[in-house]
């Protein structure tokens, strides 16, 4: 993949470009493609060549967490050969990243040949924000006062526990000039999505989403960000049902790309 964006002056112009795979997730592919496009653009602006295996599909998490490991194994097995080069596999979803990193090896623990492939993928899997902050060293120039904003952060439950996205997300926002992070009092609570949980228990899910959003609203933030589009779908659609027009959430890749533009890194 390539980009025509003008690179920011945050890396040496003669530095070799890194190579990564992007595991975009089926939720981004089907419901939030702009988040995937923005993740690619951010990586490319930071000096990375992004490779997207087109045969990738779901990570298998819905089946796995609902009690169908064999079905999840079939989904994962079809993708074990899609990442042959020893490059990092960047995932713009903490929960899907957790599936690849922690649960794919479990699915193939009894198959030596496939287990080796799953372990290789697990060892190279990194959540998008983690890669941008801790590997690429995100560092943007200051922004004008009229570009300053306040945001709240939401981390999905599995992403927080399996990939450490709460601390990583906070670190990313702290590196973005003109961005003030506000902490809401329901930050540690689930948004109510939970994959198939929201389908099986819609009333409970809706109540959890409403509680989360009310907590975010009380901060009077300009918006909120998350590294997981499943959570964003649940929360933003709840806002639409509530006819709340002022508050919206966006993927952290989109937010970072926007802040790059504010800092003068646009095309």
C-alpha positions as protocol buffer text, in pm:
chain_id: "A"
residue {
  index: 1
  type: UNK
  ca { x: 0 y: 0 z: 0 }
}
residue {
  index: 2
  type: UNK
  ca { x: 118 y: 352 z: -57 }
}
residue {
  index: 3
  type: UNK
  ca { x: 25 y: 703 z: 46 }
}
residue {
  index: 4
  type: UNK
  ca { x: 66 y: 1045 z: -111 }
}
residue {
  index: 5
  type: UNK
  ca { x: 63 y: 1214 z: 229 }
}
residue {
  index: 6
  type: UNK
  ca { x: 350 y: 1446 z: 308 }
}
residue {
  index: 7
  type: UNK
  ca { x: 549 y: 1279 z: 589 }
}
residue {
  index: 8
  type: UNK
  ca { x: 594 y: 1461 z: 917 }
}
residue {
  index: 9
  type: UNK
  ca { x: 943 y: 1563 z: 1021 }
}
residue {
  index: 10
  type: UNK
  ca { x: 948 y: 1310 z: 1303 }
}
residue {
  index: 11
  type: UNK
  ca { x: 1190 y: 1066 z: 1142 }
}
residue {
  index: 12
  type: UNK
  ca { x: 1506 y: 1105 z: 943 }
}
residue {
  index: 13
  type: UNK
  ca { x: 1434 y: 1124 z: 569 }
}
residue {
  index: 14
  type: UNK
  ca { x: 1703 y: 867 z: 494 }
}
residue {
  index: 15
  type: UNK
  ca { x: 1585 y: 616 z: 757 }
}
residue {
  index: 16
  type: UNK
  ca { x: 1489 y: 277 z: 613 }
}
residue {
  index: 17
  type: UNK
  ca { x: 1116 y: 214 z: 606 }
}
residue {
  index: 18
  type: UNK
  ca { x: 979 y: -54 z: 833 }
}
residue {
  index: 19
  type: UNK
  ca { x: 760 y: -335 z: 699 }
}
residue {
  index: 20
  type: UNK
  ca { x: 443 y: -452 z: 874 }
}
residue {
  index: 21
  type: UNK
  ca { x: 134 y: -656 z: 806 }
}
residue {
  index: 22
  type: UNK
  ca { x: -206 y: -509 z: 889 }
}
residue {
  index: 23
  type: UNK
  ca { x: -472 y: -739 z: 1033 }
}
residue {
  index: 24
  type: UNK
  ca { x: -764 y: -505 z: 985 }
}
residue {
  index: 25
  type: UNK
  ca { x: -1042 y: -707 z: 1161 }
}
residue {
  index: 26
  type: UNK
  ca { x: -1379 y: -792 z: 1011 }
}
residue {
  index: 27
  type: UNK
  ca { x: -1557 y: -519 z: 1212 }
}
residue {
  index: 28
  type: UNK
  ca { x: -1340 y: -250 z: 1055 }
}
residue {
  index: 29
  type: UNK
  ca { x: -1373 y: -410 z: 712 }
}
residue {
  index: 30
  type: UNK
  ca { x: -1753 y: -425 z: 726 }
}
residue {
  index: 31
  type: UNK
  ca { x: -1858 y: -138 z: 950 }
}
residue {
  index: 32
  type: UNK
  ca { x: -1572 y: 111 z: 995 }
}
residue {
  index: 33
  type: UNK
  ca { x: -1343 y: 101 z: 690 }
}
residue {
  index: 34
  type: UNK
  ca { x: -1227 y: 459 z: 748 }
}
residue {
  index: 35
  type: UNK
  ca { x: -1060 y: 350 z: 1073 }
}
residue {
  index: 36
  type: UNK
  ca { x: -856 y: 97 z: 875 }
}
residue {
  index: 37
  type: UNK
  ca { x: -766 y: 353 z: 610 }
}
residue {
  index: 38
  type: UNK
  ca { x: -660 y: 598 z: 879 }
}
residue {
  index: 39
  type: UNK
  ca { x: -449 y: 334 z: 1055 }
}
residue {
  index: 40
  type: UNK
  ca { x: -264 y: 270 z: 728 }
}
residue {
  index: 41
  type: UNK
  ca { x: -217 y: 642 z: 667 }
}
residue {
  index: 42
  type: UNK
  ca { x: -77 y: 702 z: 1014 }
}
residue {
  index: 43
  type: UNK
  ca { x: 168 y: 415 z: 976 }
}
residue {
  index: 44
  type: UNK
  ca { x: 278 y: 530 z: 633 }
}
residue {
  index: 45
  type: UNK
  ca { x: 330 y: 886 z: 751 }
}
residue {
  index: 46
  type: UNK
  ca { x: 551 y: 747 z: 1026 }
}
residue {
  index: 47
  type: UNK
  ca { x: 775 y: 569 z: 777 }
}
residue {
  index: 48
  type: UNK
  ca { x: 614 y: 224 z: 753 }
}
residue {
  index: 49
  type: UNK
  ca { x: 523 y: 17 z: 448 }
}
residue {
  index: 50
  type: UNK
  ca { x: 194 y: -160 z: 519 }
}
residue {
  index: 51
  type: UNK
  ca { x: 113 y: -499 z: 367 }
}
residue {
  index: 52
  type: UNK
  ca { x: -249 y: -615 z: 367 }
}
residue {
  index: 53
  type: UNK
  ca { x: -314 y: -985 z: 296 }
}
residue {
  index: 54
  type: UNK
  ca { x: -649 y: -972 z: 118 }
}
residue {
  index: 55
  type: UNK
  ca { x: -758 y: -1322 z: 224 }
}
residue {
  index: 56
  type: UNK
  ca { x: -771 y: -1228 z: 591 }
}
residue {
  index: 57
  type: UNK
  ca { x: -1112 y: -1254 z: 759 }
}
residue {
  index: 58
  type: UNK
  ca { x: -1236 y: -1269 z: 1119 }
}
residue {
  index: 59
  type: UNK
  ca { x: -997 y: -1349 z: 1403 }
}
residue {
  index: 60
  type: UNK
  ca { x: -1242 y: -1612 z: 1530 }
}
residue {
  index: 61
  type: UNK
  ca { x: -1316 y: -1437 z: 1857 }
}
residue {
  index: 62
  type: UNK
  ca { x: -1700 y: -1448 z: 1833 }
}
residue {
  index: 63
  type: UNK
  ca { x: -1700 y: -1827 z: 1803 }
}
residue {
  index: 64
  type: UNK
  ca { x: -1423 y: -1876 z: 2056 }
}
residue {
  index: 65
  type: UNK
  ca { x: -1580 y: -1666 z: 2332 }
}
residue {
  index: 66
  type: UNK
  ca { x: -1925 y: -1814 z: 2268 }
}
residue {
  index: 67
  type: UNK
  ca { x: -1805 y: -2170 z: 2324 }
}
residue {
  index: 68
  type: UNK
  ca { x: -1731 y: -2291 z: 1972 }
}
residue {
  index: 69
  type: UNK
  ca { x: -1353 y: -2346 z: 1966 }
}
residue {
  index: 70
  type: UNK
  ca { x: -1363 y: -2583 z: 1669 }
}
residue {
  index: 71
  type: UNK
  ca { x: -1534 y: -2322 z: 1452 }
}
residue {
  index: 72
  type: UNK
  ca { x: -1285 y: -2060 z: 1572 }
}
residue {
  index: 73
  type: UNK
  ca { x: -1000 y: -2299 z: 1490 }
}
residue {
  index: 74
  type: UNK
  ca { x: -1123 y: -2335 z: 1130 }
}
residue {
  index: 75
  type: UNK
  ca { x: -1140 y: -1958 z: 1089 }
}
residue {
  index: 76
  type: UNK
  ca { x: -790 y: -1911 z: 1227 }
}
residue {
  index: 77
  type: UNK
  ca { x: -640 y: -2206 z: 1036 }
}
residue {
  index: 78
  type: UNK
  ca { x: -740 y: -2051 z: 703 }
}
residue {
  index: 79
  type: UNK
  ca { x: -516 y: -1752 z: 782 }
}
residue {
  index: 80
  type: UNK
  ca { x: -203 y: -1906 z: 931 }
}
residue {
  index: 81
  type: UNK
  ca { x: -13 y: -1884 z: 602 }
}
residue {
  index: 82
  type: UNK
  ca { x: -102 y: -1520 z: 526 }
}
residue {
  index: 83
  type: UNK
  ca { x: 188 y: -1367 z: 720 }
}
residue {
  index: 84
  type: UNK
  ca { x: 502 y: -1549 z: 596 }
}
residue {
  index: 85
  type: UNK
  ca { x: 753 y: -1266 z: 640 }
}
residue {
  index: 86
  type: UNK
  ca { x: 895 y: -1201 z: 990 }
}
residue {
  index: 87
  type: UNK
  ca { x: 725 y: -861 z: 1010 }
}
residue {
  index: 88
  type: UNK
  ca { x: 510 y: -728 z: 1295 }
}
residue {
  index: 89
  type: UNK
  ca { x: 138 y: -785 z: 1257 }
}
residue {
  index: 90
  type: UNK
  ca { x: -32 y: -461 z: 1356 }
}
residue {
  index: 91
  type: UNK
  ca { x: -394 y: -491 z: 1470 }
}
residue {
  index: 92
  type: UNK
  ca { x: -612 y: -179 z: 1512 }
}
residue {
  index: 93
  type: UNK
  ca { x: -819 y: -359 z: 1775 }
}
residue {
  index: 94
  type: UNK
  ca { x: -701 y: -459 z: 2119 }
}
residue {
  index: 95
  type: UNK
  ca { x: -955 y: -738 z: 2151 }
}
residue {
  index: 96
  type: UNK
  ca { x: -874 y: -893 z: 1812 }
}
residue {
  index: 97
  type: UNK
  ca { x: -506 y: -847 z: 1886 }
}
residue {
  index: 98
  type: UNK
  ca { x: -560 y: -1037 z: 2209 }
}
residue {
  index: 99
  type: UNK
  ca { x: -724 y: -1320 z: 2017 }
}
residue {
  index: 100
  type: UNK
  ca { x: -424 y: -1359 z: 1785 }
}
residue {
  index: 101
  type: UNK
  ca { x: -166 y: -1316 z: 2056 }
}
residue {
  index: 102
  type: UNK
  ca { x: -313 y: -1518 z: 2342 }
}
residue {
  index: 103
  type: UNK
  ca { x: -575 y: -1754 z: 2200 }
}
residue {
  index: 104
  type: UNK
  ca { x: -462 y: -1863 z: 1856 }
}
residue {
  index: 105
  type: UNK
  ca { x: -176 y: -2064 z: 2014 }
}
residue {
  index: 106
  type: UNK
  ca { x: -431 y: -2237 z: 2240 }
}
residue {
  index: 107
  type: UNK
  ca { x: -644 y: -2334 z: 1941 }
}
residue {
  index: 108
  type: UNK
  ca { x: -352 y: -2528 z: 1786 }
}
residue {
  index: 109
  type: UNK
  ca { x: -175 y: -2650 z: 2099 }
}
residue {
  index: 110
  type: UNK
  ca { x: -228 y: -3015 z: 1998 }
}
residue {
  index: 111
  type: UNK
  ca { x: -101 y: -2976 z: 1640 }
}
residue {
  index: 112
  type: UNK
  ca { x: 276 y: -2929 z: 1629 }
}
residue {
  index: 113
  type: UNK
  ca { x: 286 y: -2800 z: 1271 }
}
residue {
  index: 114
  type: UNK
  ca { x: 3 y: -2548 z: 1305 }
}
residue {
  index: 115
  type: UNK
  ca { x: 107 y: -2459 z: 1657 }
}
residue {
  index: 116
  type: UNK
  ca { x: 442 y: -2329 z: 1533 }
}
residue {
  index: 117
  type: UNK
  ca { x: 267 y: -2102 z: 1285 }
}
residue {
  index: 118
  type: UNK
  ca { x: 23 y: -1975 z: 1545 }
}
residue {
  index: 119
  type: UNK
  ca { x: 304 y: -1909 z: 1791 }
}
residue {
  index: 120
  type: UNK
  ca { x: 495 y: -1713 z: 1528 }
}
residue {
  index: 121
  type: UNK
  ca { x: 193 y: -1497 z: 1458 }
}
residue {
  index: 122
  type: UNK
  ca { x: 129 y: -1447 z: 1829 }
}
residue {
  index: 123
  type: UNK
  ca { x: 487 y: -1336 z: 1891 }
}
residue {
  index: 124
  type: UNK
  ca { x: 462 y: -1072 z: 1617 }
}
residue {
  index: 125
  type: UNK
  ca { x: 114 y: -940 z: 1697 }
}
residue {
  index: 126
  type: UNK
  ca { x: 102 y: -586 z: 1833 }
}
residue {
  index: 127
  type: UNK
  ca { x: -190 y: -352 z: 1891 }
}
residue {
  index: 128
  type: UNK
  ca { x: -187 y: -46 z: 1664 }
}
residue {
  index: 129
  type: UNK
  ca { x: -152 y: 218 z: 1937 }
}
residue {
  index: 130
  type: UNK
  ca { x: 123 y: 19 z: 2106 }
}
residue {
  index: 131
  type: UNK
  ca { x: 320 y: 1 z: 1782 }
}
residue {
  index: 132
  type: UNK
  ca { x: 277 y: 370 z: 1704 }
}
residue {
  index: 133
  type: UNK
  ca { x: 380 y: 484 z: 2053 }
}
residue {
  index: 134
  type: UNK
  ca { x: 639 y: 231 z: 2167 }
}
residue {
  index: 135
  type: UNK
  ca { x: 801 y: 127 z: 1837 }
}
residue {
  index: 136
  type: UNK
  ca { x: 764 y: 433 z: 1615 }
}
residue {
  index: 137
  type: UNK
  ca { x: 788 y: 693 z: 1891 }
}
residue {
  index: 138
  type: UNK
  ca { x: 495 y: 918 z: 1801 }
}
residue {
  index: 139
  type: UNK
  ca { x: 605 y: 1280 z: 1834 }
}
residue {
  index: 140
  type: UNK
  ca { x: 412 y: 1570 z: 1678 }
}
residue {
  index: 141
  type: UNK
  ca { x: 484 y: 1945 z: 1667 }
}
residue {
  index: 142
  type: UNK
  ca { x: 267 y: 2189 z: 1866 }
}
residue {
  index: 143
  type: UNK
  ca { x: -76 y: 2297 z: 1742 }
}
residue {
  index: 144
  type: UNK
  ca { x: -256 y: 2631 z: 1749 }
}
residue {
  index: 145
  type: UNK
  ca { x: -483 y: 2711 z: 2043 }
}
residue {
  index: 146
  type: UNK
  ca { x: -794 y: 2680 z: 1828 }
}
residue {
  index: 147
  type: UNK
  ca { x: -698 y: 2319 z: 1752 }
}
residue {
  index: 148
  type: UNK
  ca { x: -698 y: 2209 z: 2116 }
}
residue {
  index: 149
  type: UNK
  ca { x: -953 y: 1951 z: 2227 }
}
residue {
  index: 150
  type: UNK
  ca { x: -1060 y: 1738 z: 2523 }
}
residue {
  index: 151
  type: UNK
  ca { x: -1129 y: 1367 z: 2491 }
}
residue {
  index: 152
  type: UNK
  ca { x: -1230 y: 1073 z: 2705 }
}
residue {
  index: 153
  type: UNK
  ca { x: -1082 y: 727 z: 2649 }
}
residue {
  index: 154
  type: UNK
  ca { x: -1272 y: 399 z: 2635 }
}
residue {
  index: 155
  type: UNK
  ca { x: -1089 y: 67 z: 2633 }
}
residue {
  index: 156
  type: UNK
  ca { x: -1258 y: -262 z: 2563 }
}
residue {
  index: 157
  type: UNK
  ca { x: -1255 y: -515 z: 2846 }
}
residue {
  index: 158
  type: UNK
  ca { x: -1044 y: -782 z: 2678 }
}
residue {
  index: 159
  type: UNK
  ca { x: -810 y: -523 z: 2523 }
}
residue {
  index: 160
  type: UNK
  ca { x: -747 y: -368 z: 2863 }
}
residue {
  index: 161
  type: UNK
  ca { x: -664 y: -701 z: 3023 }
}
residue {
  index: 162
  type: UNK
  ca { x: -489 y: -882 z: 2738 }
}
residue {
  index: 163
  type: UNK
  ca { x: -310 y: -603 z: 2551 }
}
residue {
  index: 164
  type: UNK
  ca { x: -275 y: -325 z: 2808 }
}
residue {
  index: 165
  type: UNK
  ca { x: -453 y: -73 z: 2588 }
}
residue {
  index: 166
  type: UNK
  ca { x: -562 y: 152 z: 2875 }
}
residue {
  index: 167
  type: UNK
  ca { x: -207 y: 261 z: 2960 }
}
residue {
  index: 168
  type: UNK
  ca { x: -103 y: 260 z: 2595 }
}
residue {
  index: 169
  type: UNK
  ca { x: -403 y: 472 z: 2496 }
}
residue {
  index: 170
  type: UNK
  ca { x: -326 y: 722 z: 2769 }
}
residue {
  index: 171
  type: UNK
  ca { x: 37 y: 737 z: 2653 }
}
residue {
  index: 172
  type: UNK
  ca { x: -72 y: 798 z: 2293 }
}
residue {
  index: 173
  type: UNK
  ca { x: -305 y: 1081 z: 2388 }
}
residue {
  index: 174
  type: UNK
  ca { x: -38 y: 1238 z: 2607 }
}
residue {
  index: 175
  type: UNK
  ca { x: 191 y: 1257 z: 2302 }
}
residue {
  index: 176
  type: UNK
  ca { x: -64 y: 1446 z: 2094 }
}
residue {
  index: 177
  type: UNK
  ca { x: -21 y: 1825 z: 2125 }
}
residue {
  index: 178
  type: UNK
  ca { x: -333 y: 2018 z: 2218 }
}
residue {
  index: 179
  type: UNK
  ca { x: -515 y: 1711 z: 2351 }
}
residue {
  index: 180
  type: UNK
  ca { x: -639 y: 1696 z: 2709 }
}
residue {
  index: 181
  type: UNK
  ca { x: -749 y: 1357 z: 2840 }
}
residue {
  index: 182
  type: UNK
  ca { x: -1042 y: 1367 z: 3082 }
}
residue {
  index: 183
  type: UNK
  ca { x: -1107 y: 1061 z: 3298 }
}
residue {
  index: 184
  type: UNK
  ca { x: -1468 y: 957 z: 3346 }
}
residue {
  index: 185
  type: UNK
  ca { x: -1591 y: 763 z: 3648 }
}
residue {
  index: 186
  type: UNK
  ca { x: -1707 y: 457 z: 3444 }
}
residue {
  index: 187
  type: UNK
  ca { x: -1377 y: 416 z: 3263 }
}
residue {
  index: 188
  type: UNK
  ca { x: -1317 y: 62 z: 3392 }
}
residue {
  index: 189
  type: UNK
  ca { x: -1667 y: -60 z: 3309 }
}
residue {
  index: 190
  type: UNK
  ca { x: -1780 y: -249 z: 3000 }
}
residue {
  index: 191
  type: UNK
  ca { x: -1965 y: -62 z: 2726 }
}
residue {
  index: 192
  type: UNK
  ca { x: -2213 y: -350 z: 2699 }
}
residue {
  index: 193
  type: UNK
  ca { x: -2101 y: -478 z: 2358 }
}
residue {
  index: 194
  type: UNK
  ca { x: -1918 y: -796 z: 2449 }
}
residue {
  index: 195
  type: UNK
  ca { x: -1957 y: -943 z: 2101 }
}
residue {
  index: 196
  type: UNK
  ca { x: -2250 y: -1185 z: 2110 }
}
residue {
  index: 197
  type: UNK
  ca { x: -2342 y: -1063 z: 2462 }
}
residue {
  index: 198
  type: UNK
  ca { x: -2515 y: -758 z: 2310 }
}
residue {
  index: 199
  type: UNK
  ca { x: -2722 y: -990 z: 2089 }
}
residue {
  index: 200
  type: UNK
  ca { x: -2813 y: -1235 z: 2365 }
}
residue {
  index: 201
  type: UNK
  ca { x: -2883 y: -970 z: 2628 }
}
residue {
  index: 202
  type: UNK
  ca { x: -2983 y: -651 z: 2443 }
}
residue {
  index: 203
  type: UNK
  ca { x: -3158 y: -482 z: 2736 }
}
residue {
  index: 204
  type: UNK
  ca { x: -2861 y: -527 z: 2969 }
}
residue {
  index: 205
  type: UNK
  ca { x: -2623 y: -419 z: 2693 }
}
residue {
  index: 206
  type: UNK
  ca { x: -2825 y: -104 z: 2625 }
}
residue {
  index: 207
  type: UNK
  ca { x: -2830 y: -12 z: 2994 }
}
residue {
  index: 208
  type: UNK
  ca { x: -2453 y: -57 z: 3021 }
}
residue {
  index: 209
  type: UNK
  ca { x: -2393 y: 157 z: 2714 }
}
residue {
  index: 210
  type: UNK
  ca { x: -2619 y: 430 z: 2851 }
}
residue {
  index: 211
  type: UNK
  ca { x: -2435 y: 432 z: 3184 }
}
residue {
  index: 212
  type: UNK
  ca { x: -2101 y: 455 z: 3008 }
}
residue {
  index: 213
  type: UNK
  ca { x: -2214 y: 742 z: 2786 }
}
residue {
  index: 214
  type: UNK
  ca { x: -2368 y: 936 z: 3072 }
}
residue {
  index: 215
  type: UNK
  ca { x: -2036 y: 912 z: 3254 }
}
residue {
  index: 216
  type: UNK
  ca { x: -1853 y: 1039 z: 2946 }
}
residue {
  index: 217
  type: UNK
  ca { x: -2104 y: 1321 z: 2895 }
}
residue {
  index: 218
  type: UNK
  ca { x: -2052 y: 1446 z: 3249 }
}
residue {
  index: 219
  type: UNK
  ca { x: -1687 y: 1525 z: 3167 }
}
residue {
  index: 220
  type: UNK
  ca { x: -1805 y: 1777 z: 2903 }
}
residue {
  index: 221
  type: UNK
  ca { x: -1542 y: 1640 z: 2667 }
}
residue {
  index: 222
  type: UNK
  ca { x: -1543 y: 1720 z: 2296 }
}
residue {
  index: 223
  type: UNK
  ca { x: -1550 y: 1350 z: 2208 }
}
residue {
  index: 224
  type: UNK
  ca { x: -1416 y: 1010 z: 2303 }
}
residue {
  index: 225
  type: UNK
  ca { x: -1177 y: 763 z: 2143 }
}
residue {
  index: 226
  type: UNK
  ca { x: -1127 y: 390 z: 2155 }
}
residue {
  index: 227
  type: UNK
  ca { x: -899 y: 133 z: 1997 }
}
residue {
  index: 228
  type: UNK
  ca { x: -1191 y: -106 z: 1937 }
}
residue {
  index: 229
  type: UNK
  ca { x: -1458 y: -50 z: 1674 }
}
residue {
  index: 230
  type: UNK
  ca { x: -1698 y: -300 z: 1830 }
}
residue {
  index: 231
  type: UNK
  ca { x: -1728 y: -78 z: 2135 }
}
residue {
  index: 232
  type: UNK
  ca { x: -1756 y: 230 z: 1916 }
}
residue {
  index: 233
  type: UNK
  ca { x: -2040 y: 76 z: 1717 }
}
residue {
  index: 234
  type: UNK
  ca { x: -2232 y: 1 z: 2035 }
}
residue {
  index: 235
  type: UNK
  ca { x: -2174 y: 343 z: 2190 }
}
residue {
  index: 236
  type: UNK
  ca { x: -2228 y: 554 z: 1878 }
}
residue {
  index: 237
  type: UNK
  ca { x: -2543 y: 369 z: 1778 }
}
residue {
  index: 238
  type: UNK
  ca { x: -2674 y: 417 z: 2131 }
}
residue {
  index: 239
  type: UNK
  ca { x: -2610 y: 790 z: 2094 }
}
residue {
  index: 240
  type: UNK
  ca { x: -2803 y: 789 z: 1767 }
}
residue {
  index: 241
  type: UNK
  ca { x: -3099 y: 617 z: 1934 }
}
residue {
  index: 242
  type: UNK
  ca { x: -3083 y: 876 z: 2210 }
}
residue {
  index: 243
  type: UNK
  ca { x: -3077 y: 1147 z: 1942 }
}
residue {
  index: 244
  type: UNK
  ca { x: -2760 y: 1288 z: 2093 }
}
residue {
  index: 245
  type: UNK
  ca { x: -2592 y: 1485 z: 1816 }
}
residue {
  index: 246
  type: UNK
  ca { x: -2305 y: 1655 z: 1997 }
}
residue {
  index: 247
  type: UNK
  ca { x: -2108 y: 1359 z: 2134 }
}
residue {
  index: 248
  type: UNK
  ca { x: -1943 y: 1094 z: 1917 }
}
residue {
  index: 249
  type: UNK
  ca { x: -1662 y: 844 z: 1949 }
}
residue {
  index: 250
  type: UNK
  ca { x: -1396 y: 765 z: 1693 }
}
residue {
  index: 251
  type: UNK
  ca { x: -1121 y: 512 z: 1651 }
}
residue {
  index: 252
  type: UNK
  ca { x: -789 y: 624 z: 1794 }
}
residue {
  index: 253
  type: UNK
  ca { x: -624 y: 579 z: 1452 }
}
residue {
  index: 254
  type: UNK
  ca { x: -865 y: 834 z: 1305 }
}
residue {
  index: 255
  type: UNK
  ca { x: -803 y: 1067 z: 1598 }
}
residue {
  index: 256
  type: UNK
  ca { x: -425 y: 1045 z: 1558 }
}
residue {
  index: 257
  type: UNK
  ca { x: -452 y: 1104 z: 1182 }
}
residue {
  index: 258
  type: UNK
  ca { x: -664 y: 1413 z: 1250 }
}
residue {
  index: 259
  type: UNK
  ca { x: -412 y: 1545 z: 1502 }
}
residue {
  index: 260
  type: UNK
  ca { x: -137 y: 1490 z: 1245 }
}
residue {
  index: 261
  type: UNK
  ca { x: -332 y: 1714 z: 1010 }
}
residue {
  index: 262
  type: UNK
  ca { x: -368 y: 1977 z: 1284 }
}
residue {
  index: 263
  type: UNK
  ca { x: 7 y: 1962 z: 1337 }
}
residue {
  index: 264
  type: UNK
  ca { x: 79 y: 2021 z: 970 }
}
residue {
  index: 265
  type: UNK
  ca { x: 125 y: 1664 z: 853 }
}
residue {
  index: 266
  type: UNK
  ca { x: -156 y: 1656 z: 601 }
}
residue {
  index: 267
  type: UNK
  ca { x: -122 y: 1605 z: 230 }
}
